[in-house]
């Protein structure tokens, strides 16, 4: 089985694929829930941009597959300048194999992203993102630090790509309960009547921060943050920000809406993880120094 998909700069974080699909550990959320969450913030801007536009240049789609064939094509205008840039990707899957889908947030202009640990766990992962030249690229994710376990509360990862992302998130200095929060993640839409039937894009969601708890792990610490907002399959690893667009953490788990016997509906609850910022900076600088040393002494 050799499904394929493609993307173009006109839709910098949209891909279409025919695959056996796997995703991160969250439940399904309807389009109605997503739209309802954003309705109170229809006029909200972050750094002068609409919410989804702000997320798009700072977010990557993660694709987990053991073999990818990547082909890049450019169409030139009559003046010789490049107008469009298409990336065609063919995913080779053995019978019964699944392609994993997740999300990541850019935090350093040198190509560093954070995500949920289980989105990088166990196989080669590729990141589809917009680079500083506003081109859509797909590159292998190089893990720097990964922790993912069904028995552990720590589900977090740091990785780098070889290129430079178009934009990055700045860390929020603090946060408080009941403040408005926004998330973004890879959304999977399925229409069996279309060929291919699976459509992937980056959507955004809104909600309210509820509570947090600190967890110590090895020589660092993390904060687990609960929030009331929709989080879909494929959203794990996606950015979780405040009203200013400052990064609070990344989502890694969620529960969907639950209808009780009386008919009342419980709002979905998302779970995000926030690392210690000094610890993250040290990891990045250590990795970057090692990378530079390899360049100078090949």
C-alpha positions in Angstrom: 0.0 0.0 0.0 1.5 3.4 -1.1 -0.8 6.3 -0.2 0.3 9.8 -1.2 -0.5 13.4 -0.3 0.5 16.9 -1.4 0.6 20.4 -0.2 1.2 23.9 -1.7 2.2 27.3 -0.3 -1.3 28.7 -0.9 -2.4 26.5 2.0 0.8 26.3 4.0 -0.3 23.8 6.6 -2.9 21.7 4.7 -2.3 18.2 3.5 -4.4 15.5 1.9 -3.7 11.8 2.4 -5.0 8.3 2.0 -3.7 6.3 4.9 -4.3 3.9 7.7 -4.6 6.6 10.4 -3.3 6.7 14.0 -3.1 9.7 16.2 -2.4 11.0 19.7 -4.3 10.1 22.9 -7.3 12.4 22.8 -10.9 11.9 21.9 -13.1 13.2 18.9 -14.5 16.7 18.9 -17.1 17.9 16.4 -16.8 20.9 14.1 -19.7 22.4 16.1 -17.7 22.2 19.3 -14.7 23.8 17.7 -16.7 26.7 16.2 -18.6 27.3 19.4 -15.4 27.6 21.4 -14.1 30.3 19.1 -17.3 32.3 18.7 -16.7 34.6 21.7 -13.3 35.5 20.2 -14.3 36.0 16.5 -12.7 39.5 16.6 -9.7 38.6 18.7 -6.3 39.3 17.2 -2.9 38.1 18.3 -0.1 40.4 17.2 -2.5 41.9 14.6 -3.4 38.5 13.1 -6.5 36.3 13.3 -6.0 33.4 15.7 -5.6 30.7 13.1 -3.2 32.8 11.0 -1.1 33.5 14.1 -0.8 29.8 14.8 -0.1 28.7 11.2 3.5 30.0 10.8 4.6 28.7 14.2 3.1 25.2 14.1 4.2 22.0 12.5 2.2 18.9 11.5 4.0 15.7 12.6 3.9 12.6 10.4 5.1 9.3 11.7 5.9 6.7 9.0 8.9 4.4 8.4 9.4 5.5 4.8 8.6 8.7 3.0 9.4 9.6 -0.6 9.6 13.4 -1.0 9.4 15.1 -4.4 9.5 19.0 -4.7 8.3 20.8 -7.8 8.3 24.5 -8.7 6.2 26.3 -11.3 7.9 29.4 -12.7 6.2 32.5 -14.0 7.0 33.9 -17.5 9.5 36.3 -15.8 11.4 33.4 -14.4 10.5 34.0 -10.8 9.1 31.1 -8.7 5.4 31.5 -8.0 4.4 28.2 -6.4 6.2 25.4 -4.7 4.5 22.0 -4.4 5.7 19.1 -2.2 4.6 15.6 -3.0 5.0 13.0 -0.4 4.5 9.3 -0.8 4.1 7.2 2.4 5.0 3.5 2.1 3.0 1.5 4.6 3.1 -2.3 5.1 -0.2 -4.1 5.5 -1.8 -3.1 8.8 0.7 -0.3 9.5 -0.6 3.0 10.7 0.6 6.5 10.0 0.8 8.6 13.2 -0.3 12.3 13.1 0.5 15.0 15.7 1.4 18.6 16.2 4.4 20.7 17.4 5.1 24.3 18.4 8.2 26.2 17.3 10.1 27.9 20.1 13.5 28.8 18.7 14.4 30.3 15.3 17.2 27.8 14.9 14.7 25.0 14.3 13.6 23.8 17.7 10.1 22.6 18.4 8.2 21.2 21.5 5.5 18.5 21.3 4.0 15.7 23.3 6.5 12.9 24.0 4.2 10.1 22.6 4.2 11.9 19.2 7.9 11.2 18.8 7.9 7.8 20.5 9.1 4.7 18.7 9.5 5.6 15.0 10.8 8.2 12.5 8.9 11.4 12.6 8.8 14.1 9.9 7.7 17.7 10.5 5.7 19.7 7.9 6.1 23.4 8.6 6.5 26.8 7.0 10.1 28.1 6.9 11.4 31.7 7.2 11.1 32.0 3.4 7.4 31.2 3.7 7.9 27.9 1.9 6.3 24.7 3.1 8.9 22.1 3.8 9.0 18.6 5.3 12.0 17.5 7.2 13.0 14.7 9.6 12.6 15.6 13.3 15.7 15.0 15.3 14.8 14.3 19.0 16.7 16.2 21.6 14.7 15.0 24.7 11.8 12.6 24.8 9.7 11.2 27.6 6.6 9.3 27.0 5.0 6.6 29.1 1.5 5.4 29.9 2.6 5.1 33.5 4.2 8.6 33.8 2.6 12.0 34.0 5.5 13.4 31.9 4.6 13.3 28.2 6.9 15.9 26.6 9.5 16.2 23.8 12.0 18.7 22.3 13.3 18.2 18.8 14.9 20.2 16.0 14.7 20.3 12.3 17.5 21.4 9.9 15.6 24.5 8.7 14.4 27.7 10.3 10.6 28.1 11.1 8.8 31.2 9.9 7.8 32.2 13.4 8.3 31.1 17.0 6.3 31.2 20.2 7.5 33.2 23.3 6.9 31.6 26.7 4.4 33.1 29.0 5.9 34.3 32.2 2.9 33.2 34.3 -0.7 32.1 34.1 -3.8 32.0 36.3 -7.1 30.1 36.6 -10.1 31.2 34.5 -8.0 33.1 32.0 -8.9 32.6 28.3 -6.6 30.2 26.4 -6.3 29.0 22.8 -4.9 25.8 21.3 -4.0 24.6 17.8 -3.5 21.2 16.4 -3.7 18.9 13.4 -7.3 18.1 12.6 -8.3 15.0 10.6 -11.5 15.2 8.5 -12.8 12.1 6.8 -15.1 11.9 3.8 -15.3 8.4 2.5 -16.9 9.6 -0.8 -13.8 11.5 -1.7 -10.5 10.2 -3.1 -8.4 10.4 -1.0 -10.8 10.5 1.9 -8.6 11.9 4.7 -8.0 15.7 4.9 -5.5 17.2 7.4 -5.3 20.8 8.5 -4.3 22.9 11.5 -7.3 24.2 13.4 -7.6 26.4 16.5 -9.8 26.2 19.6 -10.6 28.4 22.6 -11.3 27.7 26.2 -10.6 28.5 29.9 -7.6 27.5 32.0 -8.9 25.7 35.2 -6.0 24.5 37.4 -2.4 23.3 37.5 -0.1 21.1 39.4 3.7 20.9 39.6 5.5 17.6 39.0 9.2 17.1 39.7 11.0 14.8 37.3 14.7 14.0 37.5 16.6 17.3 37.7 13.8 19.5 36.4 10.1 20.2 37.0 6.9 20.4 34.9 3.5 21.9 35.4 0.4 20.0 34.3 -2.4 22.3 33.3 -6.0 21.4 33.0 -8.2 23.5 30.7 -11.8 23.4 29.5 -11.6 23.5 25.7 -11.9 21.0 22.8 -8.8 19.0 21.8 -9.1 16.7 18.8 -7.3 13.6 17.7 -4.0 14.7 16.2 -3.8 17.8 18.4 -1.4 16.3 20.9 1.8 18.4 21.0 0.0 21.4 19.7 0.6 24.9 21.2 -1.5 26.0 24.2 -1.3 29.8 24.6 -2.9 32.8 26.4 -4.7 35.8 24.9 -1.4 37.4 23.9 -0.3 34.3 22.0 2.4 33.5 24.7 3.1 29.8 25.0 1.8 28.1 28.2 2.7 24.6 27.2 1.6 21.8 24.7 -1.4 19.6 24.8 -1.0 15.9 25.3 -4.3 14.4 26.4 -8.0 15.2 26.6 -11.5 13.9 27.2 -14.4 14.6 24.8 -17.9 15.9 25.6 -19.9 13.4 27.7 -23.7 13.4 27.8 -25.2 12.5 31.1 -28.5 10.7 31.5 -30.2 13.9 32.3 -29.1 15.4 29.0 -26.5 17.8 30.3 -23.2 17.9 28.5 -19.8 18.1 30.2 -17.4 20.5 28.5 -14.2 18.7 27.1 -11.2 18.9 29.3 -7.7 19.2 27.9 -4.4 18.5 29.6 -1.3 20.4 28.7 2.3 20.2 30.0 4.6 23.1 30.6 8.4 22.6 31.1 10.8 24.7 33.1 12.0 27.4 30.7 15.6 27.6 31.9 15.9 23.8 31.6 14.6 24.0 28.0 17.0 26.8 27.1 19.9 24.8 28.5 18.8 21.7 26.4 18.7 23.8 23.3 22.0 25.5 23.8 23.8 22.2 24.6 22.3 20.6 21.5 23.2 23.6 19.3 26.8 23.7 20.6 27.2 20.0 19.8 25.7 20.6 16.4 28.1 23.5 15.7 31.1 21.4 16.9 30.2 18.7 14.4 30.1 21.2 11.6 33.5 22.5 12.5 35.0 19.0 12.9 33.2 16.8 10.4 
